């Protein structure tokens, strides 16, 4: 499943806000340096969807706030 994520780094808490079935806003406490925010967003999404962190893959937006993730669902 592909999802579109708007990232808010350097926030007050780690949280996910669902806009619709494929669009989310994710806030993380991590700063956008040395890939820390991307790793935190991947971890937060894996926890939100209840999958292993290895099943969440960023497809686009490595240096942007708007990102596309692919989540492999459990079978």
CHARMM-style PDB file with segment names, atoms N, HN, CA, C and O in Angstrom:
ATOM      1  N   UNK     1       0.848  -1.160   0.000  1.00  0.00      PROA
ATOM      2  CA  UNK     1       0.000   0.000   0.000  1.00  0.00      PROA
ATOM      3  C   UNK     1       0.902   1.234   0.000  1.00  0.00      PROA
ATOM      4  O   UNK     1       1.867   1.299   0.762  1.00  0.00      PROA
ATOM      5  N   UNK     2       0.592   2.201  -0.845  1.00  0.00      PROA
ATOM      6  HN  UNK     2      -0.192   2.148  -1.464  1.00  0.00      PROA
ATOM      7  CA  UNK     2       1.333   3.460  -0.888  1.00  0.00      PROA
ATOM      8  C   UNK     2       0.606   4.499  -0.057  1.00  0.00      PROA
ATOM      9  O   UNK     2      -0.618   4.618  -0.113  1.00  0.00      PROA
ATOM     10  N   UNK     3       1.384   5.255   0.720  1.00  0.00      PROA
ATOM     11  HN  UNK     3       2.379   5.159   0.766  1.00  0.00      PROA
ATOM     12  CA  UNK     3       0.802   6.355   1.482  1.00  0.00      PROA
ATOM     13  C   UNK     3       1.629   7.616   1.248  1.00  0.00      PROA
ATOM     14  O   UNK     3       2.830   7.554   0.986  1.00  0.00      PROA
ATOM     15  N   UNK     4       0.964   8.748   1.348  1.00  0.00      PROA
ATOM     16  HN  UNK     4      -0.012   8.799   1.560  1.00  0.00      PROA
ATOM     17  CA  UNK     4       1.599  10.044   1.177  1.00  0.00      PROA
ATOM     18  C   UNK     4       1.676  10.698   2.550  1.00  0.00      PROA
ATOM     19  O   UNK     4       0.679  10.784   3.267  1.00  0.00      PROA
ATOM     20  N   UNK     5       2.870  11.158   2.908  1.00  0.00      PROA
ATOM     21  HN  UNK     5       3.680  11.089   2.326  1.00  0.00      PROA
ATOM     22  CA  UNK     5       3.111  11.658   4.257  1.00  0.00      PROA
ATOM     23  C   UNK     5       3.695  13.061   4.196  1.00  0.00      PROA
ATOM     24  O   UNK     5       4.650  13.317   3.463  1.00  0.00      PROA
ATOM     25  N   UNK     6       3.114  13.961   4.970  1.00  0.00      PROA
ATOM     26  HN  UNK     6       2.338  13.753   5.565  1.00  0.00      PROA
ATOM     27  CA  UNK     6       3.713  15.277   5.188  1.00  0.00      PROA
ATOM     28  C   UNK     6       4.388  15.216   6.548  1.00  0.00      PROA
ATOM     29  O   UNK     6       3.754  14.880   7.548  1.00  0.00      PROA
ATOM     30  N   UNK     7       5.669  15.541   6.583  1.00  0.00      PROA
ATOM     31  HN  UNK     7       6.184  15.814   5.771  1.00  0.00      PROA
ATOM     32  CA  UNK     7       6.475  15.393   7.787  1.00  0.00      PROA
ATOM     33  C   UNK     7       6.657  16.743   8.470  1.00  0.00      PROA
ATOM     34  O   UNK     7       6.895  17.761   7.821  1.00  0.00      PROA
ATOM     35  N   UNK     8       6.539  16.725   9.792  1.00  0.00      PROA
ATOM     36  HN  UNK     8       6.345  15.898  10.319  1.00  0.00      PROA
ATOM     37  CA  UNK     8       6.824  17.904  10.613  1.00  0.00      PROA
ATOM     38  C   UNK     8       7.923  17.520  11.601  1.00  0.00      PROA
ATOM     39  O   UNK     8       7.629  17.021  12.687  1.00  0.00      PROA
ATOM     40  N   UNK     9       9.196  17.749  11.231  1.00  0.00      PROA
ATOM     41  HN  UNK     9       9.434  18.155  10.348  1.00  0.00      PROA
ATOM     42  CA  UNK     9      10.287  17.394  12.135  1.00  0.00      PROA
ATOM     43  C   UNK     9      10.447  18.413  13.252  1.00  0.00      PROA
ATOM     44  O   UNK     9       9.892  19.511  13.193  1.00  0.00      PROA
ATOM     45  N   UNK    10      11.210  18.038  14.268  1.00  0.00      PROA
ATOM     46  HN  UNK    10      11.660  17.147  14.316  1.00  0.00      PROA
ATOM     47  CA  UNK    10      11.539  18.915  15.394  1.00  0.00      PROA
ATOM     48  C   UNK    10      10.279  19.389  16.116  1.00  0.00      PROA
ATOM     49  O   UNK    10      10.166  20.555  16.494  1.00  0.00      PROA
ATOM     50  N   UNK    11       9.334  18.464  16.300  1.00  0.00      PROA
ATOM     51  HN  UNK    11       9.425  17.517  15.992  1.00  0.00      PROA
ATOM     52  CA  UNK    11       8.071  18.803  16.956  1.00  0.00      PROA
ATOM     53  C   UNK    11       8.104  18.510  18.442  1.00  0.00      PROA
ATOM     54  O   UNK    11       9.157  18.226  19.013  1.00  0.00      PROA
ATOM     55  N   UNK    12       6.943  18.582  19.055  1.00  0.00      PROA
ATOM     56  HN  UNK    12       6.087  18.812  18.591  1.00  0.00      PROA
ATOM     57  CA  UNK    12       6.832  18.367  20.497  1.00  0.00      PROA
ATOM     58  C   UNK    12       6.689  16.895  20.867  1.00  0.00      PROA
ATOM     59  O   UNK    12       7.101  16.484  21.951  1.00  0.00      PROA
ATOM     60  N   UNK    13       6.105  16.098  19.968  1.00  0.00      PROA
ATOM     61  HN  UNK    13       5.770  16.432  19.087  1.00  0.00      PROA
ATOM     62  CA  UNK    13       5.899  14.682  20.261  1.00  0.00      PROA
ATOM     63  C   UNK    13       5.837  13.902  18.959  1.00  0.00      PROA
ATOM     64  O   UNK    13       5.697  14.482  17.882  1.00  0.00      PROA
ATOM     65  N   UNK    14       5.941  12.581  19.064  1.00  0.00      PROA
ATOM     66  HN  UNK    14       6.055  12.110  19.938  1.00  0.00      PROA
ATOM     67  CA  UNK    14       5.794  11.704  17.905  1.00  0.00      PROA
ATOM     68  C   UNK    14       4.320  11.367  17.767  1.00  0.00      PROA
ATOM     69  O   UNK    14       3.736  10.761  18.666  1.00  0.00      PROA
ATOM     70  N   UNK    15       3.708  11.754  16.645  1.00  0.00      PROA
ATOM     71  HN  UNK    15       4.183  12.245  15.915  1.00  0.00      PROA
ATOM     72  CA  UNK    15       2.290  11.451  16.457  1.00  0.00      PROA
ATOM     73  C   UNK    15       1.946  11.382  14.978  1.00  0.00      PROA
ATOM     74  O   UNK    15       2.640  11.938  14.128  1.00  0.00      PROA
ATOM     75  N   UNK    16       0.846  10.677  14.697  1.00  0.00      PROA
ATOM     76  HN  UNK    16       0.282  10.225  15.389  1.00  0.00      PROA
ATOM     77  CA  UNK    16       0.342  10.499  13.338  1.00  0.00      PROA
ATOM     78  C   UNK    16      -1.069  11.051  13.277  1.00  0.00      PROA
ATOM     79  O   UNK    16      -1.903  10.735  14.125  1.00  0.00      PROA
ATOM     80  N   UNK    17      -1.336  11.874  12.275  1.00  0.00      PROA
ATOM     81  HN  UNK    17      -0.659  12.130  11.586  1.00  0.00      PROA
ATOM     82  CA  UNK    17      -2.685  12.387  12.036  1.00  0.00      PROA
ATOM     83  C   UNK    17      -3.128  11.884  10.665  1.00  0.00      PROA
ATOM     84  O   UNK    17      -2.471  12.136   9.655  1.00  0.00      PROA
ATOM     85  N   UNK    18      -4.251  11.171  10.646  1.00  0.00      PROA
ATOM     86  HN  UNK    18      -4.785  10.967  11.466  1.00  0.00      PROA
ATOM     87  CA  UNK    18      -4.769  10.615   9.396  1.00  0.00      PROA
ATOM     88  C   UNK    18      -5.679  11.636   8.731  1.00  0.00      PROA
ATOM     89  O   UNK    18      -6.618  12.134   9.352  1.00  0.00      PROA
ATOM     90  N   UNK    19      -5.401  11.951   7.467  1.00  0.00      PROA
ATOM     91  HN  UNK    19      -4.638  11.547   6.963  1.00  0.00      PROA
ATOM     92  CA  UNK    19      -6.233  12.874   6.702  1.00  0.00      PROA
ATOM     93  C   UNK    19      -7.292  12.084   5.935  1.00  0.00      PROA
ATOM     94  O   UNK    19      -8.482  12.391   6.007  1.00  0.00      PROA
ATOM     95  N   UNK    20      -6.848  11.072   5.205  1.00  0.00      PROA
ATOM     96  HN  UNK    20      -5.881  10.823   5.147  1.00  0.00      PROA
ATOM     97  CA  UNK    20      -7.756  10.112   4.572  1.00  0.00      PROA
ATOM     98  C   UNK    20      -7.023   8.774   4.505  1.00  0.00      PROA
ATOM     99  O   UNK    20      -6.016   8.591   5.190  1.00  0.00      PROA
ATOM    100  N   UNK    21      -7.506   7.844   3.698  1.00  0.00      PROA
ATOM    101  HN  UNK    21      -8.324   7.992   3.141  1.00  0.00      PROA
ATOM    102  CA  UNK    21      -6.929   6.497   3.689  1.00  0.00      PROA
ATOM    103  C   UNK    21      -5.475   6.445   3.238  1.00  0.00      PROA
ATOM    104  O   UNK    21      -4.750   5.524   3.613  1.00  0.00      PROA
ATOM    105  N   UNK    22      -5.035   7.415   2.440  1.00  0.00      PROA
ATOM    106  HN  UNK    22      -5.624   8.164   2.135  1.00  0.00      PROA
ATOM    107  CA  UNK    22      -3.671   7.365   1.917  1.00  0.00      PROA
ATOM    108  C   UNK    22      -2.828   8.586   2.270  1.00  0.00      PROA
ATOM    109  O   UNK    22      -1.660   8.651   1.886  1.00  0.00      PROA
ATOM    110  N   UNK    23      -3.385   9.544   2.984  1.00  0.00      PROA
ATOM    111  HN  UNK    23      -4.334   9.491   3.295  1.00  0.00      PROA
ATOM    112  CA  UNK    23      -2.653  10.767   3.318  1.00  0.00      PROA
ATOM    113  C   UNK    23      -2.563  10.936   4.835  1.00  0.00      PROA
ATOM    114  O   UNK    23      -3.559  10.833   5.551  1.00  0.00      PROA
ATOM    115  N   UNK    24      -1.339  11.199   5.303  1.00  0.00      PROA
ATOM    116  HN  UNK    24      -0.530  11.283   4.721  1.00  0.00      PROA
ATOM    117  CA  UNK    24      -1.074  11.321   6.727  1.00  0.00      PROA
ATOM    118  C   UNK    24      -0.154  12.505   6.990  1.00  0.00      PROA
ATOM    119  O   UNK    24       0.617  12.912   6.121  1.00  0.00      PROA
ATOM    120  N   UNK    25      -0.245  13.049   8.191  1.00  0.00      PROA
ATOM    121  HN  UNK    25      -0.872  12.719   8.896  1.00  0.00      PROA
ATOM    122  CA  UNK    25       0.712  14.039   8.680  1.00  0.00      PROA
ATOM    123  C   UNK    25       1.397  13.401   9.880  1.00  0.00      PROA
ATOM    124  O   UNK    25       0.738  12.977  10.830  1.00  0.00      PROA
ATOM    125  N   UNK    26       2.730  13.335   9.832  1.00  0.00      PROA
ATOM    126  HN  UNK    26       3.266  13.680   9.061  1.00  0.00      PROA
ATOM    127  CA  UNK    26       3.490  12.703  10.906  1.00  0.00      PROA
ATOM    128  C   UNK    26       4.425  13.742  11.514  1.00  0.00      PROA
ATOM    129  O   UNK    26       5.193  14.401  10.812  1.00  0.00      PROA
ATOM    130  N   UNK    27       4.341  13.872  12.834  1.00  0.00      PROA
ATOM    131  HN  UNK    27       3.717  13.337  13.404  1.00  0.00      PROA
ATOM    132  CA  UNK    27       5.212  14.787  13.564  1.00  0.00      PROA
ATOM    133  C   UNK    27       6.203  13.967  14.372  1.00  0.00      PROA
ATOM    134  O   UNK    27       5.837  12.960  14.979  1.00  0.00      PROA
ATOM    135  N   UNK    28       7.453  14.396  14.380  1.00  0.00      PROA
ATOM    136  HN  UNK    28       7.751  15.213  13.888  1.00  0.00      PROA
ATOM    137  CA  UNK    28       8.486  13.702  15.143  1.00  0.00      PROA
ATOM    138  C   UNK    28       9.328  14.703  15.923  1.00  0.00      PROA
ATOM    139  O   UNK    28       9.462  15.863  15.533  1.00  0.00      PROA
ATOM    140  N   UNK    29       9.884  14.241  17.014  1.00  0.00      PROA
ATOM    141  HN  UNK    29       9.775  13.299  17.331  1.00  0.00      PROA
ATOM    142  CA  UNK    29      10.760  15.093  17.823  1.00  0.00      PROA
ATOM    143  C   UNK    29      12.150  15.215  17.221  1.00  0.00      PROA
ATOM    144  O   UNK    29      12.898  16.131  17.562  1.00  0.00      PROA
ATOM    145  N   UNK    30      12.500  14.297  16.328  1.00  0.00      PROA
ATOM    146  HN  UNK    30      11.892  13.553  16.051  1.00  0.00      PROA
ATOM    147  CA  UNK    30      13.846  14.298  15.743  1.00  0.00      PROA
ATOM    148  C   UNK    30      14.047  15.479  14.797  1.00  0.00      PROA
ATOM    149  O   UNK    30      13.116  15.939  14.134  1.00  0.00      PROA
ATOM    150  N   UNK    31      15.283  15.951  14.755  1.00  0.00      PROA
ATOM    151  HN  UNK    31      16.039  15.578  15.293  1.00  0.00      PROA
ATOM    152  CA  UNK    31      15.648  17.030  13.840  1.00  0.00      PROA
ATOM    153  C   UNK    31      16.018  16.425  12.483  1.00  0.00      PROA
ATOM    154  O   UNK    31      16.458  15.277  12.421  1.00  0.00      PROA
ATOM    155  N   UNK    32      15.846  17.177  11.403  1.00  0.00      PROA
ATOM    156  HN  UNK    32      15.488  18.110  11.453  1.00  0.00      PROA
ATOM    157  CA  UNK    32      16.150  16.641  10.067  1.00  0.00      PROA
ATOM    158  C   UNK    32      17.639  16.709   9.737  1.00  0.00      PROA
ATOM    159  O   UNK    32      18.029  17.341   8.755  1.00  0.00      PROA
ATOM    160  N   UNK    33      18.459  16.069  10.539  1.00  0.00      PROA
ATOM    161  HN  UNK    33      18.142  15.556  11.337  1.00  0.00      PROA
ATOM    162  CA  UNK    33      19.899  16.010  10.286  1.00  0.00      PROA
ATOM    163  C   UNK    33      20.346  14.556  10.325  1.00  0.00      PROA
ATOM    164  O   UNK    33      19.858  13.765  11.132  1.00  0.00      PROA
ATOM    165  N   UNK    34      21.274  14.217   9.448  1.00  0.00      PROA
ATOM    166  HN  UNK    34      21.670  14.860   8.792  1.00  0.00      PROA
ATOM    167  CA  UNK    34      21.866  12.879   9.371  1.00  0.00      PROA
ATOM    168  C   UNK    34      20.815  11.773   9.311  1.00  0.00      PROA
ATOM    169  O   UNK    34      20.987  10.718   9.921  1.00  0.00      PROA
ATOM    170  N   UNK    35      19.745  12.009   8.591  1.00  0.00      PROA
ATOM    171  HN  UNK    35      19.605  12.866   8.096  1.00  0.00      PROA
ATOM    172  CA  UNK    35      18.702  11.009   8.335  1.00  0.00      PROA
ATOM    173  C   UNK    35      17.912  10.615   9.588  1.00  0.00      PROA
ATOM    174  O   UNK    35      17.154   9.646   9.550  1.00  0.00      PROA
ATOM    175  N   UNK    36      18.073  11.337  10.682  1.00  0.00      PROA
ATOM    176  HN  UNK    36      18.689  12.124  10.713  1.00  0.00      PROA
ATOM    177  CA  UNK    36      17.395  10.972  11.935  1.00  0.00      PROA
ATOM    178  C   UNK    36      15.880  11.088  11.825  1.00  0.00      PROA
ATOM    179  O   UNK    36      15.158  10.216  12.310  1.00  0.00      PROA
ATOM    180  N   UNK    37      15.390  12.151  11.196  1.00  0.00      PROA
ATOM    181  HN  UNK    37      15.976  12.860  10.803  1.00  0.00      PROA
ATOM    182  CA  UNK    37      13.940  12.328  11.075  1.00  0.00      PROA
ATOM    183  C   UNK    37      13.339  11.239  10.193  1.00  0.00      PROA
ATOM    184  O   UNK    37      12.271  10.714  10.509  1.00  0.00      PROA
ATOM    185  N   UNK    38      14.006  10.889   9.090  1.00  0.00      PROA
ATOM    186  HN  UNK    38      14.873  11.315   8.834  1.00  0.00      PROA
ATOM    187  CA  UNK    38      13.486   9.836   8.209  1.00  0.00      PROA
ATOM    188  C   UNK    38      13.396   8.501   8.940  1.00  0.00      PROA
ATOM    189  O   UNK    38      12.408   7.781   8.795  1.00  0.00      PROA
ATOM    190  N   UNK    39      14.405   8.170   9.715  1.00  0.00      PROA
ATOM    191  HN  UNK    39      15.208   8.755   9.833  1.00  0.00      PROA
ATOM    192  CA  UNK    39      14.372   6.915  10.470  1.00  0.00      PROA
ATOM    193  C   UNK    39      13.274   6.940  11.526  1.00  0.00      PROA
ATOM    194  O   UNK    39      12.603   5.934  11.753  1.00  0.00      PROA
ATOM    195  N   UNK    40      13.092   8.081  12.164  1.00  0.00      PROA
ATOM    196  HN  UNK    40      13.636   8.899  11.978  1.00  0.00      PROA
ATOM    197  CA  UNK    40      12.033   8.197  13.172  1.00  0.00      PROA
ATOM    198  C   UNK    40      10.656   8.069  12.535  1.00  0.00      PROA
ATOM    199  O   UNK    40       9.777   7.411  13.092  1.00  0.00      PROA
ATOM    200  N   UNK    41      10.456   8.690  11.369  1.00  0.00      PROA
ATOM    201  HN  UNK    41      11.170   9.224  10.916  1.00  0.00      PROA
ATOM    202  CA  UNK    41       9.169   8.605  10.671  1.00  0.00      PROA
ATOM    203  C   UNK    41       8.886   7.160  10.274  1.00  0.00      PROA
ATOM    204  O   UNK    41       7.757   6.690  10.408  1.00  0.00      PROA
ATOM    205  N   UNK    42       9.902   6.456   9.788  1.00  0.00      PROA
ATOM    206  HN  UNK    42      10.819   6.838   9.680  1.00  0.00      PROA
ATOM    207  CA  UNK    42       9.732   5.048   9.423  1.00  0.00      PROA
ATOM    208  C   UNK    42       9.322   4.226  10.644  1.00  0.00      PROA
ATOM    209  O   UNK    42       8.432   3.380  10.554  1.00  0.00      PROA
ATOM    210  N   UNK    43       9.966   4.471  11.777  1.00  0.00      PROA
ATOM    211  HN  UNK    43      10.689   5.158  11.850  1.00  0.00      PROA
ATOM    212  CA  UNK    43       9.635   3.752  13.016  1.00  0.00      PROA
ATOM    213  C   UNK    43       8.217   4.070  13.486  1.00  0.00      PROA
ATOM    214  O   UNK    43       7.482   3.175  13.904  1.00  0.00      PROA
ATOM    215  N   UNK    44       7.837   5.340  13.417  1.00  0.00      PROA
ATOM    216  HN  UNK    44       8.433   6.067  13.078  1.00  0.00      PROA
ATOM    217  CA  UNK    44       6.499   5.763  13.850  1.00  0.00      PROA
ATOM    218  C   UNK    44       5.427   5.133  12.967  1.00  0.00      PROA
ATOM    219  O   UNK    44       4.404   4.667  13.470  1.00  0.00      PROA
ATOM    220  N   UNK    45       5.653   5.116  11.655  1.00  0.00      PROA
ATOM    221  HN  UNK    45       6.483   5.494  11.247  1.00  0.00      PROA
ATOM    222  CA  UNK    45       4.674   4.518  10.738  1.00  0.00      PROA
ATOM    223  C   UNK    45       4.558   3.011  10.950  1.00  0.00      PROA
ATOM    224  O   UNK    45       3.456   2.464  10.903  1.00  0.00      PROA
ATOM    225  N   UNK    46       5.680   2.336  11.184  1.00  0.00      PROA
ATOM    226  HN  UNK    46       6.576   2.780  11.223  1.00  0.00      PROA
ATOM    227  CA  UNK    46       5.635   0.891  11.438  1.00  0.00      PROA
ATOM    228  C   UNK    46       4.817   0.596  12.688  1.00  0.00      PROA
ATOM    229  O   UNK    46       4.029  -0.349  12.713  1.00  0.00      PROA
ATOM    230  N   UNK    47       5.004   1.394  13.707  1.00  0.00      PROA
ATOM    231  HN  UNK    47       5.644   2.162  13.687  1.00  0.00      PROA
ATOM    232  CA  UNK    47       4.238   1.211  14.943  1.00  0.00      PROA
ATOM    233  C   UNK    47       2.760   1.514  14.711  1.00  0.00      PROA
ATOM    234  O   UNK    47       1.900   0.795  15.221  1.00  0.00      PROA
ATOM    235  N   UNK    48       2.454   2.551  13.962  1.00  0.00      PROA
ATOM    236  HN  UNK    48       3.152   3.135  13.548  1.00  0.00      PROA
ATOM    237  CA  UNK    48       1.067   2.947  13.695  1.00  0.00      PROA
ATOM    238  C   UNK    48       0.315   1.859  12.924  1.00  0.00      PROA
ATOM    239  O   UNK    48      -0.834   1.552  13.240  1.00  0.00      PROA
ATOM    240  N   UNK    49       0.968   1.277  11.909  1.00  0.00      PROA
ATOM    241  HN  UNK    49       1.902   1.526  11.652  1.00  0.00      PROA
ATOM    242  CA  UNK    49       0.316   0.261  11.083  1.00  0.00      PROA
ATOM    243  C   UNK    49       0.478  -1.149  11.639  1.00  0.00      PROA
ATOM    244  O   UNK    49      -0.113  -2.087  11.103  1.00  0.00      PROA
ATOM    245  N   UNK    50       1.254  -1.321  12.688  1.00  0.00      PROA
ATOM    246  HN  UNK    50       1.734  -0.560  13.124  1.00  0.00      PROA
ATOM    247  CA  UNK    50       1.419  -2.631  13.306  1.00  0.00      PROA
ATOM    248  C   UNK    50       2.215  -3.606  12.471  1.00  0.00      PROA
ATOM    249  O   UNK    50       1.910  -4.798  12.445  1.00  0.00      PROA
ATOM    250  N   UNK    51       3.240  -3.110  11.783  1.00  0.00      PROA
ATOM    251  HN  UNK    51       3.487  -2.141  11.804  1.00  0.00      PROA
ATOM    252  CA  UNK    51       4.108  -3.965  10.974  1.00  0.00      PROA
ATOM    253  C   UNK    51       5.543  -3.789  11.459  1.00  0.00      PROA
ATOM    254  O   UNK    51       5.851  -2.877  12.225  1.00  0.00      PROA
ATOM    255  N   UNK    52       6.413  -4.683  10.994  1.00  0.00      PROA
ATOM    256  HN  UNK    52       6.163  -5.425  10.371  1.00  0.00      PROA
ATOM    257  CA  UNK    52       7.829  -4.570  11.322  1.00  0.00      PROA
ATOM    258  C   UNK    52       8.419  -3.371  10.588  1.00  0.00      PROA
ATOM    259  O   UNK    52       7.927  -2.978   9.531  1.00  0.00      PROA
ATOM    260  N   UNK    53       9.467  -2.800  11.149  1.00  0.00      PROA
ATOM    261  HN  UNK    53       9.867  -3.120  12.008  1.00  0.00      PROA
ATOM    262  CA  UNK    53      10.070  -1.608  10.555  1.00  0.00      PROA
ATOM    263  C   UNK    53      10.628  -1.896   9.153  1.00  0.00      PROA
ATOM    264  O   UNK    53      10.697  -0.990   8.322  1.00  0.00      PROA
ATOM    265  N   UNK    54      11.021  -3.130   8.889  1.00  0.00      PROA
ATOM    266  HN  UNK    54      10.964  -3.866   9.564  1.00  0.00      PROA
ATOM    267  CA  UNK    54      11.539  -3.508   7.577  1.00  0.00      PROA
ATOM    268  C   UNK    54      10.484  -3.542   6.486  1.00  0.00      PROA
ATOM    269  O   UNK    54      10.823  -3.616   5.304  1.00  0.00      PROA
ATOM    270  N   UNK    55       9.217  -3.490   6.858  1.00  0.00      PROA
ATOM    271  HN  UNK    55       8.942  -3.430   7.818  1.00  0.00      PROA
ATOM    272  CA  UNK    55       8.138  -3.517   5.872  1.00  0.00      PROA
ATOM    273  C   UNK    55       7.680  -2.120   5.486  1.00  0.00      PROA
ATOM    274  O   UNK    55       6.747  -1.969   4.697  1.00  0.00      PROA
ATOM    275  N   UNK    56       8.327  -1.099   6.034  1.00  0.00      PROA
ATOM    276  HN  UNK    56       9.084  -1.222   6.675  1.00  0.00      PROA
ATOM    277  CA  UNK    56       8.018   0.288   5.691  1.00  0.00      PROA
ATOM    278  C   UNK    56       9.201   0.829   4.897  1.00  0.00      PROA
ATOM    279  O   UNK    56      10.331   0.850   5.386  1.00  0.00      PROA
ATOM    280  N   UNK    57       8.930   1.266   3.667  1.00  0.00      PROA
ATOM    281  HN  UNK    57       8.013   1.248   3.270  1.00  0.00      PROA
ATOM    282  CA  UNK    57      10.014   1.699   2.786  1.00  0.00      PROA
ATOM    283  C   UNK    57       9.681   3.056   2.185  1.00  0.00      PROA
ATOM    284  O   UNK    57       8.587   3.260   1.659  1.00  0.00      PROA
ATOM    285  N   UNK    58      10.627   3.981   2.265  1.00  0.00      PROA
ATOM    286  HN  UNK    58      11.516   3.815   2.693  1.00  0.00      PROA
ATOM    287  CA  UNK    58      10.437   5.294   1.664  1.00  0.00      PROA
ATOM    288  C   UNK    58      10.766   5.199   0.177  1.00  0.00      PROA
ATOM    289  O   UNK    58      11.835   4.720  -0.202  1.00  0.00      PROA
ATOM    290  N   UNK    59       9.839   5.659  -0.658  1.00  0.00      PROA
ATOM    291  HN  UNK    59       8.971   6.049  -0.350  1.00  0.00      PROA
ATOM    292  CA  UNK    59      10.018   5.607  -2.100  1.00  0.00      PROA
ATOM    293  C   UNK    59      10.521   6.943  -2.634  1.00  0.00      PROA
ATOM    294  O   UNK    59      11.398   6.983  -3.497  1.00  0.00      PROA
ATOM    295  N   UNK    60       9.966   8.030  -2.124  1.00  0.00      PROA
ATOM    296  HN  UNK    60       9.253   7.998  -1.423  1.00  0.00      PROA
ATOM    297  CA  UNK    60      10.295   9.352  -2.647  1.00  0.00      PROA
ATOM    298  C   UNK    60      10.269  10.370  -1.511  1.00  0.00      PROA
ATOM    299  O   UNK    60       9.491  10.242  -0.566  1.00  0.00      PROA
ATOM    300  N   UNK    61      11.133  11.386  -1.614  1.00  0.00      PROA
ATOM    301  HN  UNK    61      11.765  11.490  -2.382  1.00  0.00      PROA
ATOM    302  CA  UNK    61      11.110  12.479  -0.658  1.00  0.00      PROA
ATOM    303  C   UNK    61      12.161  12.385   0.421  1.00  0.00      PROA
ATOM    304  O   UNK    61      11.922  12.796   1.557  1.00  0.00      PROA
ATOM    305  N   UNK    62      13.323  11.850   0.087  1.00  0.00      PROA
ATOM    306  HN  UNK    62      13.517  11.516  -0.836  1.00  0.00      PROA
ATOM    307  CA  UNK    62      14.363  11.657   1.093  1.00  0.00      PROA
ATOM    308  C   UNK    62      14.829  12.973   1.713  1.00  0.00      PROA
ATOM    309  O   UNK    62      15.250  12.990   2.870  1.00  0.00      PROA
ATOM    310  N   UNK    63      14.761  14.067   0.970  1.00  0.00      PROA
ATOM    311  HN  UNK    63      14.419  14.053   0.031  1.00  0.00      PROA
ATOM    312  CA  UNK    63      15.195  15.370   1.481  1.00  0.00      PROA
ATOM    313  C   UNK    63      14.069  16.395   1.427  1.00  0.00      PROA
ATOM    314  O   UNK    63      14.325  17.598   1.392  1.00  0.00      PROA
ATOM    315  N   UNK    64      12.833  15.929   1.420  1.00  0.00      PROA
ATOM    316  HN  UNK    64      12.625  14.951   1.449  1.00  0.00      PROA
ATOM    317  CA  UNK    64      11.676  16.817   1.336  1.00  0.00      PROA
ATOM    318  C   UNK    64      10.724  16.520   2.491  1.00  0.00      PROA
ATOM    319  O   UNK    64      10.828  15.482   3.145  1.00  0.00      PROA
ATOM    320  N   UNK    65       9.811  17.429   2.729  1.00  0.00      PROA
ATOM    321  HN  UNK    65       9.727  18.272   2.198  1.00  0.00      PROA
ATOM    322  CA  UNK    65       8.814  17.197   3.784  1.00  0.00      PROA
ATOM    323  C   UNK    65       7.650  16.349   3.290  1.00  0.00      PROA
ATOM    324  O   UNK    65       6.994  15.684   4.092  1.00  0.00      PROA
ATOM    325  N   UNK    66       7.384  16.358   2.004  1.00  0.00      PROA
ATOM    326  HN  UNK    66       7.917  16.899   1.353  1.00  0.00      PROA
ATOM    327  CA  UNK    66       6.339  15.510   1.433  1.00  0.00      PROA
ATOM    328  C   UNK    66       6.997  14.238   0.928  1.00  0.00      PROA
ATOM    329  O   UNK    66       7.861  14.274   0.053  1.00  0.00      PROA
ATOM    330  N   UNK    67       6.577  13.117   1.490  1.00  0.00      PROA
ATOM    331  HN  UNK    67       5.875  13.088   2.201  1.00  0.00      PROA
ATOM    332  CA  UNK    67       7.214  11.837   1.192  1.00  0.00      PROA
ATOM    333  C   UNK    67       6.176  10.807   0.755  1.00  0.00      PROA
ATOM    334  O   UNK    67       4.986  10.934   1.046  1.00  0.00      PROA
ATOM    335  N   UNK    68       6.652   9.799   0.059  1.00  0.00      PROA
ATOM    336  HN  UNK    68       7.618   9.696  -0.178  1.00  0.00      PROA
ATOM    337  CA  UNK    68       5.811   8.665  -0.320  1.00  0.00      PROA
ATOM    338  C   UNK    68       6.438   7.418   0.292  1.00  0.00      PROA
ATOM    339  O   UNK    68       7.626   7.151   0.107  1.00  0.00      PROA
ATOM    340  N   UNK    69       5.629   6.663   1.019  1.00  0.00      PROA
ATOM    341  HN  UNK    69       4.664   6.881   1.169  1.00  0.00      PROA
ATOM    342  CA  UNK    69       6.072   5.421   1.642  1.00  0.00      PROA
ATOM    343  C   UNK    69       5.285   4.258   1.058  1.00  0.00      PROA
ATOM    344  O   UNK    69       4.132   4.405   0.652  1.00  0.00      PROA
ATOM    345  N   UNK    70       5.928   3.104   1.027  1.00  0.00      PROA
ATOM    346  HN  UNK    70       6.865   2.984   1.358  1.00  0.00      PROA
ATOM    347  CA  UNK    70       5.245   1.866   0.674  1.00  0.00      PROA
ATOM    348  C   UNK    70       5.271   0.975   1.910  1.00  0.00      PROA
ATOM    349  O   UNK    70       6.320   0.753   2.514  1.00  0.00      PROA
ATOM    350  N   UNK    71       4.099   0.471   2.273  1.00  0.00      PROA
ATOM    351  HN  UNK    71       3.247   0.652   1.782  1.00  0.00      PROA
ATOM    352  CA  UNK    71       3.991  -0.384   3.454  1.00  0.00      PROA
ATOM    353  C   UNK    71       3.531  -1.760   3.008  1.00  0.00      PROA
ATOM    354  O   UNK    71       2.460  -1.917   2.422  1.00  0.00      PROA
ATOM    355  N   UNK    72       4.356  -2.746   3.296  1.00  0.00      PROA
ATOM    356  HN  UNK    72       5.226  -2.618   3.773  1.00  0.00      PROA
ATOM    357  CA  UNK    72       4.026  -4.130   2.978  1.00  0.00      PROA
ATOM    358  C   UNK    72       3.179  -4.666   4.121  1.00  0.00      PROA
ATOM    359  O   UNK    72       3.638  -4.740   5.261  1.00  0.00      PROA
ATOM    360  N   UNK    73       1.957  -5.036   3.818  1.00  0.00      PROA
ATOM    361  HN  UNK    73       1.585  -4.976   2.892  1.00  0.00      PROA
ATOM    362  CA  UNK    73       1.033  -5.482   4.858  1.00  0.00      PROA
ATOM    363  C   UNK    73       1.319  -6.919   5.254  1.00  0.00      PROA
ATOM    364  O   UNK    73       1.786  -7.720   4.444  1.00  0.00      PROA
ATOM    365  N   UNK    74       1.032  -7.237   6.512  1.00  0.00      PROA
ATOM    366  HN  UNK    74       0.653  -6.587   7.170  1.00  0.00      PROA
ATOM    367  CA  UNK    74       1.189  -8.611   6.996  1.00  0.00      PROA
ATOM    368  C   UNK    74       0.179  -9.505   6.311  1.00  0.00      PROA
ATOM    369  O   UNK    74      -0.950  -9.098   6.037  1.00  0.00      PROA
ATOM    370  N   UNK    75       0.601 -10.739   6.037  1.00  0.00      PROA
ATOM    371  HN  UNK    75       1.518 -11.070   6.260  1.00  0.00      PROA
ATOM    372  CA  UNK    75      -0.293 -11.675   5.351  1.00  0.00      PROA
ATOM    373  C   UNK    75      -0.766 -12.739   6.293  1.00  0.00      PROA
ATOM    374  OT1 UNK    75      -1.529 -13.619   5.896  1.00  0.00      PROA
TER     375      UNK     75
END
